[in-house]
Every structure is written in C-alpha cells, then in structure tokens.
Amino acid sequence: MRKVMTAQQLEAIVGAPIPAVRMKQIGALDEGCRRVLANAPIAGFGFRDEQGGWHSTFIGGARGFVHVESPKCIRFELPARHPTPKSGSGASFVFLLPGIGETLRLNGSVAERRGGRIIVTVEEAFVHCARSILRSGLWEGPRAPAATAVEPPFPRDGARQEREGGLLGDPSVARFLASSPFAVVSSWDAAGSGDTSPRGDFPGFLRILDHETLVIPDRRGNRRTDTFHNVMTCAQVSLAAVVPGRDDVLHVSGTAYATDEPALLSTMALAGKPPQAALVIRVERAELLANEALQRSKLWQRAAHGDAAAIPDLMALATQHLALNKSGGAKAAMIRILGSGAGAFPRLLRWLIDLGYRKGLTDEGYDRGAALRSGDEAIRPRGSRRRAVRQRGS
C-alpha cells in the first residue's frame, strides 16, 4: 500500500487549507463557545491513560455537562471504571449539538484529576464545518446498514478460524461497522498534543480490509488534515463509532498511516469519484461497550434535543473568531466584512456557505448538496433513497 510520508506529499494530494480555516482558531473560550458548551449534551473525547494507552470515547449525558471554570479551563466528570486520563497529556474534544450540522472542537491538556473530575486547560477552540454530519445523516435516526459490508471481505479458503479469532472478525463488530455512519478519530503529534475530528459518511464507510485492518475514506473538505499530519510523526490513533438508535459504542485503537493508493480509493468511489486519500488503521483493540453518555443524553430522541433557538449560530460564531485575526489576505478580509455586519450581510454569507456545501458534496459524488435550515434538501448517493437532513449553523 502506497503511504503518504511527508507534508509536501500530503499537500500535493489534498491541497493547502485556505487562510480562513486556520484563522478561525482562538486560544480561549469566548461567550459563543460558552453558549455551545452550555447546550451540548455529548462530546467525542480523545485522551491517553496512565499506562500510555490511547482512547476515543463519548462523554456527557446532559446539556451543560462541561463547566467552564475560566476562558482557559473546563471541568467535567467521568463515570466510574472509566480509563483515567494522564495528567499533562493531550486532550481533545468534538462537541455535538443534536440536529445541528457544525461542531465545536477543543484541544488542550489534562491539568488535574480529582477522582472522576477532570480539569483541562484549553489551548485551542474552533468551529468545524458541517460536512461530516451532513454526509452521515447523523440526526436522521436509524437507517439500514450497507448491504455489502455486513460481512468483512475475508478470504474464504480455509480462513474461518483466523477470521473468528481476529480483532475485527467478531460478527457483531462487523455488523456494527456496516451500520455506523459516524465516528470520531483521535490522533496525537510527536509532542503529545491531541486532536479529535468527526468523520461521517454513509453506513459502512468504516471498511474492514482484513481481520485487523480498517480503512476510512477522506473526501474533500476544509483541507485541515490534522489527523494525517499527526500520523506522520505519531502513528497511534483511536476511534469511537456510533450507530443511531443504539447506546453502545465501538472503540478501536491501533496505528495508522495515510494513503493515496488508487486501487484502494477506487473501491470507495461515489458516482465514480474516489476520495482524495484514506486513513488505514492497523487495529490493536476493538470492543463494543455500553456508553453512559449516549444512554443518559437520549441523543436519538428528537424530543430530547432541546430548543435550537438557544444555540448560537455556529457560522456566525466562526466568523466572529475569524474577525479576531487580521491576517489572511483579501479572501479572509471579505469573509470578515460579510459576517461582521447586521441584516443582509450575515444572511448573504450563510447563503454562500450553504451553496458551497451543496456544490462540494455534489462534486464528491452525492446527488445533492448540503441541507438548508428548513430540512427540505437532501444528500444521497446516486441511486439511493432520499435522506432528509436538518442543518443549522453551517
């Protein structure tokens, strides 16, 4: 399998991120971030434990489960018997808002542990685009699994014993992967700083290559490529995958690399359009565990989603963050101007972003682009049934 080994190779494949992508990062929590945290019932969480193991999971259970101690400090509780994050190690989060397309990502380090109470120093906060949520249809409820992915493509010539003994050979794991449209992936750089990013697509996008190898397509997006950059210096990754309607989580950890192998990418094409790259994970641990955050949050029940009007428009929040950074050239300056005013300008910016989502997803091989706030648009692979998607805050 051809590996992507350098940042230069990666940029030649994916491209460089536009200035606005990096400029929207802030180093402390502002009022908009506080409002998101006050309304988020759950988050993907990546961390290292005391024994050096690396983990991804979902934490929370109720809106406001994270308490903001200061603009640079948050705290939260972990359930009993949960692996304990190591003090001083990198910690990263993806905060999910039910029914909302965008997410808030935080990166920092574990400052202190007091029993099950974890205190994290915030080093970076930014709004993540809605593509992964829109591709996955995460808030639409349960859907049928991918018909071709229920059983992994293991050799059939006398390999049954190996399949049953392999980490991904458990039929329950294979069925879960075939049904999962969404996961969070955690990675670390050589200095130990962590990053957790959302990944979403149609059920079965987390593909089993053999009894200990997973592959995740990387379709076109904001070109941040944090995970790919990290695995070039530290191969350890973990992921936590969910299936709408279920309250258990598939936890996977192992080592990974990026690839642009054409033969592999062609097998993950939509409408003849392959992803630009893929993350290949050599699995060292795979287990299905009940998740308290999913159980308590009732994430898949629309009645429990709360009042969307209380949640800030994440597109406006990202623009406010962008406005704090005065660099980036003419394109970034235009985005700041469109987003900083009142009345028609923010609506115009919103329309332009929605248009960009629609075009980008169509270019990837979906029939139609990103959904509007009204939920009357859809994303679907060609030839599939219509899938309604509700989005706010793209």
Summary of the structure (lengths in Angstrom):
residues: 394
radius of gyration: 20.0
end to end distance: 35.7
largest distance: 67.7
contacts: 1357
relative contact order: 0.17
helix: 29%
strand: 31%
